[in-house]
Amino acid sequence: MVLEYLVRPPKVILEKNPLLLLLHGYGSNKEDLFSFASELPEKYYVIAAQAPHDIQYGSYAWYAINFDADANKFSDLKQAGESRDLILKFIDEITTQFPIDEKDISLIGFSQGAILSYALALSYPQKIKRVMALSGYLNLDMAVPGFEKNDFSGLEVFASHGTVDQVIPVEWARKTPDALKPLGIEVTFKEYPIGHGVSPQNFYDFRKWLLEH
């Protein structure tokens, strides 16, 4: 399966340019995060990938979210693992297609895209340099078994969340820095007085973090 995607080429051409891969949330599509591609640093290839599962009316998902009889949400871990590895394969394909520096790949994920960004970076840290996880949380069950033995010395994380998020409680996101610290991963964590979304201040902060890292 090949993922559909949108590309904003870098305005500053290097021999090989770094990549920002944008991963949208549940029920969205490749256009969503790509809407702020023009505001991202000019030296990057900005590529927005579209999730493989069509849930109708221009909406896509990386994995199913099911509800049990008590209305508890749970994620389809099999589909999540398949999408995680599909994104990895996609990265390998686009780095051969475009002059991308495979040693400088960053993920910007929102919601479900953020959850998968963590899973991908923990599973294959040799491939991912930075994660910007917006309105997501850490689900270690989505990483490959034995991931904790990986070398995370080159991985950096920016995480952010809205304090009044109705979709993913902020308490879930607050656990991330402490969960990643034993692995030696430093996390910049920020909160904003918003719901499930990205405020202008949030965008400004992660863009600034990206420029500094």
DASULQUI-V385704 format. One record per residue. SS is DSSP state (hx for helix, st for strand, lp for the rest). PSI is psi in radians with two decimals (* if undefined). D_LAST is the distance of its C-alpha to the last C-alpha in Angstrom with 1 decimal. Layout:
# DASULQUI-V385704
SS/PSI/D_LAST, SS/PSI/D_LAST
This chain:
# DASULQUI-V385704
lp/2.30/33.0, lp/2.33/30.7, lp/2.43/28.3, lp/2.63/28.7, st/2.86/25.6, st/2.58/24.7, st/2.34/22.6, st/1.91/21.0, lp/2.75/20.6, lp/2.59/18.0, lp/-0.42/19.5, lp/1.93/17.9, lp/2.14/19.5, lp/3.06/18.2, lp/-0.78/20.1, lp/2.30/17.9, st/2.60/15.4, st/2.86/12.5, st/2.38/13.7, st/1.99/13.1, st/2.13/16.1, st/2.22/17.6, st/1.97/20.0, lp/3.04/22.5, lp/3.10/24.5, lp/2.29/28.2, lp/0.18/30.7, st/-2.78/28.4, lp/-3.10/27.8, lp/-0.39/25.5, hx/-0.47/26.1, hx/-1.21/24.7, hx/-0.43/20.8, hx/-0.33/21.5, lp/-0.42/22.9, lp/0.31/19.6, hx/-0.68/18.5, hx/-0.34/19.6, hx/-0.08/17.1, lp/2.72/14.0, lp/2.50/12.2, lp/-0.27/14.9, lp/-0.14/13.6, lp/2.53/13.4, st/2.26/16.5, st/2.02/16.8, st/2.21/19.4, st/2.05/21.0, st/2.62/23.2, lp/2.34/26.3, lp/2.67/27.5, lp/-0.34/30.7, st/1.99/33.1, st/2.06/35.0, lp/0.55/36.1, lp/2.70/38.0, lp/0.76/37.8, lp/0.28/34.4, lp/2.45/32.8, st/2.72/31.1, st/2.59/29.8, lp/-0.53/27.9, lp/2.76/30.4, lp/2.57/33.5, st/2.05/33.6, st/2.78/37.1, st/2.39/39.1, lp/-3.05/41.7, lp/-0.44/45.0, lp/0.29/43.5, lp/0.42/40.8, lp/2.33/38.0, st/2.40/35.2, st/2.61/34.2, st/2.55/32.0, lp/1.70/33.4, hx/-0.55/31.5, hx/-0.84/33.2, hx/-0.67/31.9, hx/-0.75/28.4, hx/-0.69/28.4, hx/-0.75/29.8, hx/-0.68/27.2, hx/-0.83/24.4, hx/-0.44/25.9, hx/-0.70/26.7, hx/-0.70/23.1, hx/-0.80/22.4, hx/-0.69/25.4, hx/-0.75/24.2, hx/-0.78/20.9, hx/-0.68/23.1, hx/-0.81/25.4, hx/-0.44/23.0, hx/-0.32/21.2, hx/-0.47/24.8, hx/-0.64/25.7, lp/2.69/22.9, lp/1.22/21.2, st/2.42/18.0, st/1.83/15.8, st/-0.14/16.5, st/0.02/13.9, st/1.23/11.0, st/2.21/12.2, st/2.55/10.7, st/2.33/13.3, st/1.92/14.0, st/2.50/17.2, st/2.25/19.7, lp/-2.00/22.4, hx/-0.60/24.0, hx/-0.57/21.1, hx/-0.73/18.7, hx/-0.75/21.2, hx/-0.56/21.3, hx/-0.77/17.6, hx/-0.84/17.7, hx/-0.72/20.8, hx/-0.79/19.5, hx/-0.66/16.4, hx/-0.60/18.6, hx/-0.69/21.4, lp/1.08/19.5, lp/-0.34/16.3, lp/-0.28/16.9, lp/-0.48/16.4, lp/2.25/13.4, lp/-0.67/9.8, st/2.56/8.5, st/2.26/11.0, st/1.79/11.4, st/1.90/15.0, st/2.13/17.0, lp/0.70/20.5, lp/-2.94/20.8, lp/2.98/21.6, lp/2.12/21.6, lp/1.71/24.7, hx/-0.32/24.8, hx/-0.25/28.1, hx/-0.16/26.2, lp/2.79/24.4, lp/2.55/26.4, lp/2.40/28.9, lp/0.19/27.7, hx/-0.50/24.0, hx/-0.23/23.6, hx/-0.11/24.5, lp/2.83/21.3, lp/1.97/18.7, lp/0.25/15.5, lp/-0.40/13.9, lp/0.09/11.2, lp/2.33/10.6, st/2.54/8.2, st/2.32/9.9, st/2.18/10.2, st/2.46/14.0, st/2.74/16.3, st/2.63/20.1, st/2.38/23.1, lp/-0.33/25.5, lp/0.60/28.5, lp/2.11/27.4, lp/-0.26/30.8, lp/-0.89/29.5, lp/1.97/27.2, lp/2.45/27.9, hx/-0.48/25.1, hx/-0.61/26.5, hx/-0.76/25.4, hx/-0.58/21.7, hx/-0.35/21.9, lp/-0.28/22.8, hx/-0.92/19.5, hx/-0.76/17.6, hx/-0.56/20.9, hx/-0.56/21.5, hx/-0.34/18.2, hx/-0.75/18.4, lp/-0.38/21.3, lp/-0.05/19.3, lp/0.34/16.7, lp/2.11/14.0, lp/2.34/12.2, st/2.25/12.2, st/2.01/11.2, st/2.25/14.6, st/2.58/16.1, st/2.66/19.6, st/2.59/21.5, lp/1.04/25.3, lp/3.05/25.6, lp/-2.46/27.0, lp/1.52/25.6, lp/-3.03/23.4, lp/2.00/20.4, lp/2.83/21.2, hx/-0.70/20.0, hx/-0.70/18.2, hx/-0.81/16.5, hx/-0.81/15.4, hx/-0.75/14.3, hx/-0.76/12.2, hx/-0.50/10.3, hx/-0.73/9.9, hx/-0.76/8.7, hx/-0.75/6.1, hx/-0.76/5.2, hx/-0.55/5.6, hx/-0.34/3.8, lp/*/0.0
